[in-house]
Amino acid sequence: MSRDPGAVRRPDSNPAHYRTPDTVEDLTKRNVETVVRLEEAAKANRDTTDRMADLINRFCGSFRFVWVHPPRLSQTPWAMLTR
C-alpha cells in the first residue's frame, strides 16, 4: 500500500473530533477558531493580578493618560531646578 507523502495522517483515537480539511480555507478557518477558543479559555482563567495588569495597561494606552501626564511632567525636579 503506497501512501501519499502530502496526505495528513488521521489519528485512530476520536476520529469524530478530528478531520482532514478539504481545502486551505477549511484548515485556516479551523485554526482561527482554535486560537479564538484558546484565547477565550486563557482570558477566563486569569487571576486577580492579571486582571489588574490589564486595567493598568488599558489606562496607560488611553488618551486620558496622555492628557494627564504633560502637566505632571512639567513638575519634574529638573524643571524646578532650571526655573
C-alpha positions as CSV (number, residue, x, y, z in Angstrom):
1,M,0.0,0.0,0.0
2,S,1.6,3.3,-1.1
3,R,1.0,6.3,0.9
4,D,0.7,9.8,-0.4
5,P,3.5,11.9,1.2
6,G,1.4,15.0,1.3
7,A,-1.6,13.3,3.0
8,V,-2.3,14.1,6.6
9,R,-2.4,11.1,8.9
10,R,-5.6,10.8,10.8
11,P,-5.3,9.6,14.4
12,D,-7.3,6.5,15.2
13,S,-8.4,7.9,18.6
14,N,-11.6,10.0,18.4
15,P,-12.0,10.5,14.7
16,A,-15.2,12.4,15.2
17,H,-13.4,15.5,16.5
18,Y,-10.5,15.4,14.1
19,R,-10.8,15.6,10.3
20,T,-8.5,16.3,7.5
21,P,-9.5,19.7,5.9
22,D,-10.6,19.6,2.3
23,T,-9.1,23.0,1.4
24,V,-6.6,25.5,2.7
25,E,-9.5,27.7,3.6
26,D,-11.0,25.0,5.8
27,L,-7.7,24.5,7.5
28,T,-7.3,28.2,8.1
29,K,-10.8,28.6,9.4
30,R,-10.3,25.7,11.8
31,N,-7.0,27.1,13.1
32,V,-8.5,30.5,13.7
33,E,-11.4,29.0,15.6
34,T,-9.0,27.0,17.7
35,V,-6.9,30.1,18.5
36,V,-10.1,32.0,19.5
37,R,-11.2,29.2,21.8
38,L,-7.7,29.1,23.4
39,E,-7.6,32.8,23.9
40,E,-11.1,32.8,25.5
41,A,-10.1,30.0,27.8
42,A,-7.0,31.8,28.9
43,K,-8.9,35.0,29.4
44,A,-11.5,33.2,31.6
45,N,-8.8,31.6,33.7
46,R,-6.9,34.9,34.6
47,D,-6.2,35.6,38.2
48,T,-6.6,39.0,40.1
49,T,-3.0,40.1,39.2
50,D,-3.6,39.6,35.5
51,R,-6.9,41.5,35.7
52,M,-5.2,44.4,37.5
53,A,-2.4,44.4,34.9
54,D,-5.0,44.6,32.1
55,L,-6.7,47.5,33.8
56,I,-3.4,49.4,34.2
57,N,-2.5,48.6,30.5
58,R,-5.8,49.9,29.3
59,F,-5.4,53.2,31.2
60,C,-1.7,53.6,30.1
61,G,-2.8,53.1,26.5
62,S,-5.6,55.6,26.6
63,F,-5.8,59.2,25.5
64,R,-6.7,60.1,29.1
65,F,-3.2,59.0,30.2
66,V,-1.7,61.3,27.5
67,W,-3.8,64.3,28.8
68,V,-2.9,63.7,32.5
69,H,0.8,63.4,32.1
70,P,2.1,66.6,30.4
71,P,1.2,68.8,33.4
72,R,2.9,66.3,35.7
73,L,6.0,66.0,33.5
74,S,6.4,69.8,33.7
75,Q,6.8,69.5,37.5
76,T,9.8,67.2,37.4
77,P,12.7,68.1,39.7
78,W,14.8,69.1,36.6
79,A,12.1,71.6,35.5
80,M,12.0,73.1,39.0
81,L,15.8,73.4,39.2
82,T,16.1,75.2,35.9
83,R,13.5,77.9,36.6
